[in-house]
Amino acid sequence: MRRKGQREDTATLITMETKPENNYGSITMNAPVRPWDRNVFSDGSTRVDFVLVWEEPLSSHVEESAGVNPVHRKQREKFLKKLRSSGLLLEQKEVLQMRRRICFVLLSAPWSVLCYYAEEISLRAPLQVATAPVINWSERILSRLSLPSPLSQNVPNPPSDYYTCQFRTNKLQRFLGSDNRETFFKTTQRHKVLYEILARTPYGSFKQGEVGIDRLLNEQVFTAAYPLHEGGFQPPTPPVPPESLALRQILYVYWAQWSCFRRYQPLDHIREYFGEKIALYFAWLGFYTGWLLPASVVGTMVFLVGFCLMTTDVPAMEVCDIRNSFVMCPLCNICSNWNYSSICVIYKAGILFDNGGTVFLSVFMSLWAITFLEYWKRTCATLSHRWDCSEFQDVEERPRPEFTAMAPMTMRNPVTGSEEPYFPANTRFNRTLTGCLIIIIMVAVMLMFLICIILYRTILRIIIYRSGNSFVSFSAERISSISGSVLNLLVILMLARVHTSLAHILTRWEMHRTQTKYEDMFILKVFIFQFVNFYSSPVYIAFFKGSFIGFPGNYNTLFGVRNEDCGAGGCLIELAQELLVIMMGKQMINNMQEFIIPKVKSWWQKRKISPRLTEVKVDKGEEAQKEVKRDKEEEVSPWEADYQLLVCEGLFSEYLEMVIQFGFVTIFVAACPLAPLFALVNNWIEIRLDAHKFVTENRRPVAERAQDIGIWFPIMQFITHIAVLSNAFLIAFTSSFLPRLYYRYTRDSTLRGFTNFTLATSPRIYNEQQQNTSCRYLGFRDKDGEYLPEYFHLLAIRLAFVIVFEHVVFIIGRLIDLFVPDIPEEVEMKMKREHYLAKEALAENQSLGKTLFPGEENVLPSNLRQRGFRPPPPPPPQSDSPPPILKVIPEELDTPGSC
C-alpha cells in the first residue's frame, strides 16, 4: 500500500477551473496592495498565529523574583517546552512597566504542523469555486416585484463560496490555492490548529489532569491566550479604495457603525473573520429582527384599531355617562365606596389592549412563531451548507480539562483503547437529581419573592389610603401597581445574577464529560431559572390575580391580608403595564450595560497596562536581554494592543437576552400588541452594539464551527407551544372578548347594558353590615353570593374556545411543518452532489494508506508514538522545527527522557 501511495496520484476530485478570479482565504489574484502585516515575528516573515501572556512582579535583577509562584513558573516552562517539541515556533517578548513585567509568547505553526493537524481535526479545503449567489429572502421578494432593495450594500472583497472536502495531505495538489503555502490555510483555520495543540498539550501528569491551556488559564499560570486581530479597525486616514481595506476594517465600516443599521449584515465576512458559530448568531439575530417587522406592523395596527374604538365603544360610553349610577364596593378593607364612572379614562385606555383585534393578533403571532422557526431551519441549512458545516459533528470530542482534572478514576476507551478520565454514571445521576431538587427550591424562593411583591402592593395601597391626601389616595392603585412593577424588575435583575452563578456551580458539580454537554445543561438550568424569574409576575397578573378574592362579606385572605384584586381598569391593562416595565426596562438596562460597561472595563485595562517603560526581546538560548527604548508616540505592538482589549465572554448572554425577549413577544402578545415593535427597535440597536463590541472592544475569539444555534432552537419551540396556550387562556379568561360576544348574541347586539350585565350586587348580609347600603362588584353572582347560570355558560364557552384555539393553531402549524421542507431543494441537491464527489475522491485516499508529499520519504522519527491515526508529515527542508508529537502515553509522561 505504501509503494502504491508513492506513485503519481491521478485521481480527479472535481473538475476544477483555475481562473484568476478564483480565490480562497487570503489568496487573491491581482489584489490591491494592502497595509503591511505587523502580526509577524522579528524576522518579518513568520506569522503570529497565537499569543500567550503572563505577568510577573518587576524587581531588581533577582533570579527568583519575590511574588513569582515557582510552581507556576515550572508549569509554564514545561508547557512551552512541550509546545516547542510539538513543532511550534516560539518567540518571547517582554514589556516592562513600573511595577511588573508582561511576558508575551508568540506562537506560529509551520507548514508540516498545519498539514498534520488539518487532517487530524478534519479541516475542509476548497476544490472548486461555487457560483451560487447569496440573496436575502427580502431581497428575493423585492427582485420578483422588480423593485430595488433599500437594505443591500456593496461590501468589498466578498469571500467566495467553494465546493470543499476534508483536507488530505496526499491530495494537496488537487486543492485550490495549494501552490501558496503561506495563504493556503485561512487565518481562522490556523487559529483552530493552534488552539487544538494548546488544548491537548500536557504540562504535567495526565492522571492529575494537568493538560491544556484552559486549565492553565483557570489557575492563573497564564493570564491570557488569544489569536490576534488583523490590524486596527479604523480605516486609513488618507482615503484608500475599499478593496484595499483589511477584513477587520471592512467589518467596522460596513457592519459595526451605527449608520449601517438599515443595511444587510455581511454574514460571509463575519464568518470569514470570527467563524461559523458567531456568524450563525448574527444570522439568526438578523433573521429574527427581519421577521419582527411584519409582527410589529400587525401589532401596531391592532393598537391603532383600539384608538378608533375608544370613541365608538358602547360599553366605554356607558361607563363614562353613568355618573353616579353604579356605586362600587371598596377595593380594600379600609377603602371607601367609589363611583364606576371615575375609571372612564382607564377603561378607555384598556380598549387599546383589549379589543376584537387582539384575537386576530394572538392567532397571527402564534402562527408567526411557528412559521418563523420553520423558515429559520431552512435558512440555517442553507448557511451551514454554504459554510461547510452541514455535516459537522464532533466525532471524538475531547473531555473538558476541568473534567480531566477532577475525574476520580480512569477507564479504557473501548473505541480508541486509551485510558481516559471517567466519572461513574450513577454518581452523576445522583448529582443531577440533587441539582433538580435545588432548582425546585430556587423556584420556590422566586415564588416567595413574588408573594412579597404582592403583599407590598397591598400594604402600600393601604398606607396611601390612610395618608389622608385626597390626590394621592385617588391614585393609590396606580402608584402601588407601578412601584410594584419597578421593584419586581429590580428583584428579577438581582436574582438573574444569582441564578447564573448557581447554574455554573451545579453544572460543574455534575461532572459532564464534554464541553457540548456541559453548555447544554448549563443553558437549560439558566433558562428554567430565568423563565420562572421573568414570567412569574406576568403569569400571576394574567391568570390568578382577581380570581380568588371571594365576594363582599366573604373575602379570601393571604396571611391575614385580603387577596389582591384587579385594578379598576381590569387585569389586562395591568398586565400590559407590567410587560412594558419589565420588557422595556430590561432592554434599556441591558443596552446601557453593553454600551457603558465595556468602555469602563477597556479604560481600566489600558490604565493598568500603561505606562510602559521598555520592551524586551528574549532570544532562545541567550541569557543577555536586549532592551529597546521606545518613545511614547511609537505605535504599540499588535499583541500589546489586543491584550488591552476585553476577553470575549461568548454568546450565552446574547442568546439568553433574545430568547427571553422572544417569550415576551409571543407568550403575552394578547395583552401588549406593541411588544413586537419595541423588540424590533431594541434589536436594531442590539445588532450594532454586539457588532461594535466584537470588532472594536473584544479580543478576537478562536473561530468555532457550528451546524446550528444548538439547544436554543428547541427552547424556542417550547416557548412557541407555551405561547399558543397562553394566548388562548388570556383571550378566554382575562380579556372581555368572550363576555362581549356572549352578550352580543344572547342579549343585545349593540352591547347596550353590557356594563350592568358584568356587575353583581352585594349580598344582603354584607348590606346589613354596611347600614343597608348596597354596592356593585365585578362578577356573575346573585344577591346571596351564588354563581348565576351565565357564569357556567361563559365557563363552558371559555374552555371550548381554548380547545378550539389551540387545536386550530397546532393543526395549521403542523401543516406548515409538513409543507415547508427543513432544507431547500436546491441546497439538498448541492449537499448530495458534494457528498458524492467528496466520497468518490476520498475513497482512494483511504485505500492508499499513509503517504506524504511526492518525493519525500515516509519515515517517522523514533520519538513519535503512533496511536490509531495518521502520522504527521515531516517539515519542509528549509524548516528547522521538528515534527509534532501525536499523543502522549500517560504512563510514560513523567519518565525521564520520554516525549
JORAPE-V681125 format. One record per residue. N is the residue number from 1. PSI is psi as a letter, one per 30 degrees, with the letter a starting at -180 (NA if undefined). D_CENTER is the distance of its C-alpha to the mean C-alpha in whole Angstrom. Layout:
n = [N:N]
psi = [PSI:PSI]
d_center = [D_CENTER:D_CENTER]
This chain:
n = [1:2:3:4:5:6:7:8:9:10:11:12:13:14:15:16:17:18:19:20:21:22:23:24:25:26:27:28:29:30:31:32:33:34:35:36:37:38:39:40:41:42:43:44:45:46:47:48:49:50:51:52:53:54:55:56:57:58:59:60:61:62:63:64:65:66:67:68:69:70:71:72:73:74:75:76:77:78:79:80:81:82:83:84:85:86:87:88:89:90:91:92:93:94:95:96:97:98:99:100:101:102:103:104:105:106:107:108:109:110:111:112:113:114:115:116:117:118:119:120:121:122:123:124:125:126:127:128:129:130:131:132:133:134:135:136:137:138:139:140:141:142:143:144:145:146:147:148:149:150:151:152:153:154:155:156:157:158:159:160:161:162:163:164:165:166:167:168:169:170:171:172:173:174:175:176:177:178:179:180:181:182:183:184:185:186:187:188:189:190:191:192:193:194:195:196:197:198:199:200:201:202:203:204:205:206:207:208:209:210:211:212:213:214:215:216:217:218:219:220:221:222:223:224:225:226:227:228:229:230:231:232:233:234:235:236:237:238:239:240:241:242:243:244:245:246:247:248:249:250:251:252:253:254:255:256:257:258:259:260:261:262:263:264:265:266:267:268:269:270:271:272:273:274:275:276:277:278:279:280:281:282:283:284:285:286:287:288:289:290:291:292:293:294:295:296:297:298:299:300:301:302:303:304:305:306:307:308:309:310:311:312:313:314:315:316:317:318:319:320:321:322:323:324:325:326:327:328:329:330:331:332:333:334:335:336:337:338:339:340:341:342:343:344:345:346:347:348:349:350:351:352:353:354:355:356:357:358:359:360:361:362:363:364:365:366:367:368:369:370:371:372:373:374:375:376:377:378:379:380:381:382:383:384:385:386:387:388:389:390:391:392:393:394:395:396:397:398:399:400:401:402:403:404:405:406:407:408:409:410:411:412:413:414:415:416:417:418:419:420:421:422:423:424:425:426:427:428:429:430:431:432:433:434:435:436:437:438:439:440:441:442:443:444:445:446:447:448:449:450:451:452:453:454:455:456:457:458:459:460:461:462:463:464:465:466:467:468:469:470:471:472:473:474:475:476:477:478:479:480:481:482:483:484:485:486:487:488:489:490:491:492:493:494:495:496:497:498:499:500:501:502:503:504:505:506:507:508:509:510:511:512:513:514:515:516:517:518:519:520:521:522:523:524:525:526:527:528:529:530:531:532:533:534:535:536:537:538:539:540:541:542:543:544:545:546:547:548:549:550:551:552:553:554:555:556:557:558:559:560:561:562:563:564:565:566:567:568:569:570:571:572:573:574:575:576:577:578:579:580:581:582:583:584:585:586:587:588:589:590:591:592:593:594:595:596:597:598:599:600:601:602:603:604:605:606:607:608:609:610:611:612:613:614:615:616:617:618:619:620:621:622:623:624:625:626:627:628:629:630:631:632:633:634:635:636:637:638:639:640:641:642:643:644:645:646:647:648:649:650:651:652:653:654:655:656:657:658:659:660:661:662:663:664:665:666:667:668:669:670:671:672:673:674:675:676:677:678:679:680:681:682:683:684:685:686:687:688:689:690:691:692:693:694:695:696:697:698:699:700:701:702:703:704:705:706:707:708:709:710:711:712:713:714:715:716:717:718:719:720:721:722:723:724:725:726:727:728:729:730:731:732:733:734:735:736:737:738:739:740:741:742:743:744:745:746:747:748:749:750:751:752:753:754:755:756:757:758:759:760:761:762:763:764:765:766:767:768:769:770:771:772:773:774:775:776:777:778:779:780:781:782:783:784:785:786:787:788:789:790:791:792:793:794:795:796:797:798:799:800:801:802:803:804:805:806:807:808:809:810:811:812:813:814:815:816:817:818:819:820:821:822:823:824:825:826:827:828:829:830:831:832:833:834:835:836:837:838:839:840:841:842:843:844:845:846:847:848:849:850:851:852:853:854:855:856:857:858:859:860:861:862:863:864:865:866:867:868:869:870:871:872:873:874:875:876:877:878:879:880:881:882:883:884:885:886:887:888:889:890:891:892:893:894:895:896:897:898:899]
psi = [e:e:e:e:f:f:l:k:j:g:k:k:d:k:j:k:j:j:l:f:f:k:l:k:b:g:j:k:k:h:l:l:k:l:l:k:k:f:i:l:a:f:f:g:e:k:k:j:f:l:k:k:k:l:k:k:k:k:l:l:i:k:e:j:k:k:f:k:j:e:e:e:e:e:e:e:e:e:e:e:e:e:e:e:f:f:f:l:k:k:k:k:k:k:k:k:a:e:f:l:k:k:k:k:j:k:k:k:k:l:e:e:e:e:e:e:f:e:e:e:g:h:l:k:l:k:e:k:k:k:g:k:l:j:k:l:e:e:e:e:e:e:e:f:g:h:k:k:j:f:f:l:l:j:k:l:h:k:k:l:k:l:k:l:l:k:k:k:e:f:g:e:f:f:k:k:g:f:f:j:f:e:g:e:k:l:e:e:e:e:e:e:e:e:e:e:e:e:f:f:k:l:g:b:k:e:f:g:g:i:k:l:f:e:e:e:e:e:g:g:e:k:f:l:k:l:l:k:l:i:a:l:f:k:l:k:e:k:k:l:k:e:f:f:k:l:e:e:e:e:e:e:e:g:e:f:l:f:f:g:f:g:l:k:k:i:e:e:e:e:e:e:e:f:l:e:e:e:e:e:e:e:e:e:e:e:e:e:e:e:f:f:e:e:e:e:e:e:e:e:e:e:e:e:e:e:e:e:f:e:f:f:k:e:e:e:e:e:e:f:f:f:c:g:e:j:j:l:l:k:f:l:f:g:l:l:l:l:k:f:f:f:g:e:e:e:e:e:e:f:f:e:f:i:a:f:f:e:e:e:e:e:e:e:e:e:e:e:e:e:e:e:e:e:f:e:e:e:e:e:e:e:e:e:e:e:g:h:g:f:g:k:k:i:e:i:k:k:k:k:e:e:e:e:e:f:k:f:l:l:k:k:k:f:e:f:g:l:k:l:k:k:k:k:e:e:e:e:e:e:e:e:e:e:e:e:e:e:e:e:e:e:e:e:e:e:e:e:e:e:e:e:e:e:e:e:e:e:e:e:e:e:e:e:e:f:f:f:j:e:e:e:e:e:g:e:e:e:e:e:e:e:e:e:e:e:e:e:e:e:e:e:e:e:f:e:e:e:e:e:e:e:e:e:e:e:e:e:f:f:i:k:e:l:e:e:e:e:e:e:e:e:e:e:e:e:e:e:e:e:e:e:e:e:f:e:e:e:e:e:e:e:f:e:k:g:f:h:f:b:l:k:f:h:k:l:l:j:h:f:k:k:k:k:l:l:a:f:f:l:f:e:e:e:e:e:e:e:e:e:e:e:e:e:e:e:e:e:e:e:e:e:e:f:e:e:e:e:e:e:e:e:e:e:e:e:e:e:e:l:k:k:d:l:k:k:k:j:k:k:g:k:e:k:k:j:k:j:k:k:l:f:f:k:k:k:l:e:e:e:e:f:f:f:l:l:k:j:g:a:g:e:e:e:e:e:e:e:e:e:e:e:e:e:e:e:e:g:f:f:f:i:f:f:e:e:e:e:e:e:e:e:e:e:e:e:e:e:e:e:e:e:e:e:e:f:f:l:l:k:l:k:k:k:l:k:f:a:g:b:f:e:e:f:e:e:e:e:e:e:e:e:e:e:e:e:e:e:e:e:e:e:f:e:l:g:e:e:e:e:e:e:e:e:f:f:d:k:f:f:g:k:g:e:e:e:e:f:k:l:k:k:l:e:e:e:e:e:f:h:h:h:j:l:l:l:l:k:l:i:l:a:f:g:g:l:k:l:e:e:e:e:e:e:e:e:e:e:e:e:e:e:e:e:e:e:e:e:e:e:e:e:e:e:e:e:e:e:f:j:k:e:k:k:e:e:e:e:e:e:e:e:e:e:e:e:e:e:e:e:e:f:e:e:e:f:f:f:b:j:l:a:k:k:f:k:k:i:k:k:l:f:g:k:k:k:i:g:l:k:l:l:k:l:l:l:e:f:k:g:k:l:l:l:k:d:l:k:k:e:f:g:e:g:k:k:f:l:NA]
d_center = [49:48:51:50:47:48:50:49:46:46:44:42:38:38:40:39:40:40:40:39:36:34:32:29:27:29:32:34:37:39:36:37:37:34:34:35:33:33:30:33:36:39:41:39:38:36:32:30:27:26:26:27:28:30:32:35:38:40:44:47:48:48:47:45:43:43:39:38:37:40:37:34:37:38:35:34:37:37:33:34:37:35:33:37:38:35:36:34:35:35:36:36:36:36:36:38:38:40:39:37:36:33:33:31:32:31:30:31:32:35:35:36:33:31:33:33:29:28:30:29:25:26:25:26:29:30:33:33:32:30:31:29:28:24:25:22:23:24:26:28:29:30:32:34:35:36:34:32:29:28:25:25:26:28:26:28:28:26:25:27:26:28:29:28:29:29:31:34:36:40:38:37:40:38:35:35:35:36:39:37:36:34:32:32:28:26:24:21:23:25:22:21:25:25:22:24:27:26:24:27:30:32:33:35:36:34:35:33:30:31:29:26:24:22:24:26:24:23:27:27:29:27:25:23:23:21:22:23:22:25:27:26:24:27:29:33:35:38:36:36:35:31:32:33:29:27:24:22:25:24:20:21:24:22:19:18:21:21:24:22:20:22:22:20:17:19:16:19:20:16:16:19:18:15:15:13:10:9:11:10:7:9:12:10:9:13:14:13:14:17:18:18:21:23:22:23:26:27:26:28:31:31:31:34:36:36:37:40:41:41:44:46:44:47:46:45:48:50:48:49:52:53:54:55:56:53:53:50:50:48:44:45:48:49:49:51:52:50:51:48:49:47:44:44:42:39:40:40:36:35:36:34:31:34:35:36:33:31:32:31:28:27:28:26:23:23:24:21:18:20:21:17:16:19:19:15:17:19:17:15:19:20:17:17:21:21:19:21:19:20:22:20:20:21:24:25:22:23:23:21:23:23:24:27:28:28:29:33:35:34:35:36:34:36:34:34:37:36:35:32:30:30:30:32:30:32:31:27:28:30:27:24:27:27:24:24:27:25:22:25:27:24:23:27:27:24:27:29:28:28:31:32:30:33:36:35:35:38:40:39:40:44:44:44:46:49:48:51:49:50:47:44:45:45:41:41:39:36:36:35:33:31:31:30:27:26:27:25:22:23:23:19:18:20:20:16:16:19:17:14:17:19:16:16:20:21:18:20:23:23:23:21:22:19:16:15:16:16:12:12:15:13:10:13:15:13:12:16:16:14:16:19:19:17:19:23:24:24:25:28:29:29:30:32:34:37:38:40:42:45:48:50:52:50:47:44:43:40:42:45:43:43:40:38:39:37:38:40:38:37:33:31:32:31:28:27:27:25:22:23:23:20:18:19:20:16:15:18:18:14:15:18:16:14:18:20:19:18:21:23:21:22:26:26:25:28:30:30:31:34:37:37:41:41:39:41:40:41:43:43:46:47:48:49:46:46:45:44:45:42:43:40:40:39:35:33:32:29:28:29:27:24:25:25:21:18:16:13:11:8:4:4:6:4:2:6:7:7:8:11:12:12:15:17:17:18:20:22:23:26:27:25:25:24:20:19:21:19:16:17:18:15:13:16:16:12:12:15:14:11:13:16:14:14:17:19:18:16:18:17:15:16:16:14:15:13:15:12:8:10:10:8:11:14:12:12:16:17:16:18:21:21:21:24:26:25:26:29:30:29:32:34:35:33:34:38:38:39:42:43:43:45:48:48:49:51:53:52:50:50:49:52:52:48:48:51:50:47:49:51:54:54:56:59:59:56:59:62:60:59:63:63:60:57:54:51:48:45:46:48:50:54:56:56:52:52:50:51:51:49:46:46:47:43:42:43:41:38:37:39:36:33:34:35:32:29:32:32:28:27:30:29:26:27:29:27:25:28:29:26:25:22:23:25:29:29:26:27:31:29:27:31:33:31:31:34:35:33:35:38:37:36:39:41:39:39:43:44:42:41:43:42:43:46:49:47:48:46:47:45:46:47:44:42:41:40:38:37:36:37:38:37:39:41:41:43:46:45:43:44:41:41:39:36:36:35:34:36:38:37:41:42:40:42:45:47:47:44:41]
